[in-house]
Amino acid sequence: MTTHAWRKSSYCQEGEACVHISTDPDGVHLTDSDTAQTIVTVTPAAFTALLDHLKSL
């Protein structure tokens, strides 16, 4: 099992209502908790495309 170094988003609401992110050479990993029971993994290119789209809104 891979150990991730999770970082909490700087745009969190109070409590644990925020996104946690971890990266490695294979991808960008996202979860809604630092206990990371469910992890979504995307390629770095897909994550960059997502961020570019969100910035354009």
C-alpha positions in Angstrom: 0.0 0.0 0.0 1.3 3.4 -1.0 1.8 6.0 1.7 0.8 9.5 0.7 2.0 12.8 2.1 -1.3 14.6 2.1 -1.6 18.4 2.0 -4.8 20.2 2.9 -6.2 22.8 0.6 -5.8 26.4 1.6 -9.4 27.0 0.7 -11.0 24.8 3.4 -14.1 25.6 5.3 -14.2 25.0 9.0 -13.6 21.5 10.2 -12.6 18.8 7.7 -14.7 20.1 4.7 -11.8 20.4 2.3 -9.7 18.7 -0.3 -6.5 16.9 0.4 -3.9 16.3 -2.3 -0.8 14.1 -2.7 1.4 13.8 -5.7 3.9 11.2 -7.0 5.4 10.5 -10.4 2.4 8.4 -11.4 -0.3 10.9 -10.6 -2.2 13.4 -8.5 -4.3 11.9 -5.7 -7.3 13.7 -4.2 -9.4 12.8 -1.2 -11.8 14.7 1.1 -10.1 13.5 4.3 -6.6 13.0 5.6 -7.6 9.5 6.6 -8.1 8.9 2.8 -10.6 6.1 2.6 -11.5 7.0 -1.0 -8.9 8.3 -3.3 -9.3 9.7 -6.8 -6.1 9.5 -8.9 -5.7 11.4 -12.2 -2.7 12.1 -14.4 -0.8 15.3 -13.9 -2.1 16.5 -17.4 -5.7 15.9 -16.4 -5.3 17.7 -13.1 -3.7 20.7 -14.9 -6.6 20.8 -17.3 -9.0 20.8 -14.4 -7.3 23.7 -12.7 -7.1 25.6 -16.0 -10.8 25.1 -16.5 -11.7 26.2 -12.9 -9.5 29.3 -13.2 -11.4 30.3 -16.4 -14.8 30.3 -14.7 
